[in-house]
């Protein structure tokens, strides 16, 4: 059920949200396809089925608000203004990538857009978010930082330290757990003694909210309230978005029958976030079939164009490997 206050969203907002979610869906399909064909040597951690979370949370943030995406939060990049070509160059690691091929595209940072580079270490972004929040508070801004992580990260010390620090110092941080019910290859229940991650919030003296992660409008409403709370100086919030990744953990683990419950997956697929937003949009007469057809055409063309351009972009040079690594680069010591 959608809260009444999302009614201030316009038809244009619905279409933009749908376009961003579709971009993630089709971008993921294309990258996995190119990886399977051997054209791309690296795959990605698919967020198929989880598109509503990153878009709902980040839609409408200011350019001075910060976001730390997780492995499966590709949507945050689109919402903050990163282009398909930017991310595809980063997947390839060519000379057009943001870091000249030095970092995994999963963890790319775009400082000018308010995206902090992440880390491969599960949960390590949580205390980093507290640090960013402390910086924003010390500068007397009313900006916030949104930190995404998976359910597995909640079992690490980084999670405890980050939330505890943010609560003690009353920092403007919104912690968002994308609870897709699996710790890579095993059910989350193996490592969680509770059903709802949001229940952990009480131990840190902050609000904890569980929301339907398949409904972009519900996610947007809950996060918007947490953002307003943080901007007003009322501290952090822990938000748990219940969801399920329709695909496996990584391209080498996409055989659902090997590690996951097929019936469970089929049940969640009936609640596709794209279809849910489409239904909401049509009910309000904000989205028509013609709109959907046009959006699909535009997104498909953007992705195909990005593939063509990225494959023609030169690889990184050997010399670039020694640049921007040390304060005093080799040869200048």
Secondary structure, 3 states (H helix, E strand, C coil): CCCHHHHHCCHHHHHHHHHHHHHHHHHHHHHHHHHHCCCCCCCCCCCCCCHHHHHHHHCCCCCCCEEECCCCCHHHHHHCCCCHHHHHHHHHCECCCCCCCCCCHHHCCEHHHCECCCCCCCCHHHHHHHHHHHHHHHCCCCCCEEEEEEHHHHHCHHHHHHHHHHHHCCCCEEEEEEECCEECCEEHHHCCCCCCHHHHHHHHCCEEEEEECCCHHHHHHHHHHHHHHHHCCCCCEEEEEECCCCCCCCHHHCCHHHHCCHHHHHHHHCCCHHHHHHHHHHHCCCCCHHHHHHHHHHHHHHHHHHHHHHHHCCECCCHHHHCCCCCCCCCCC
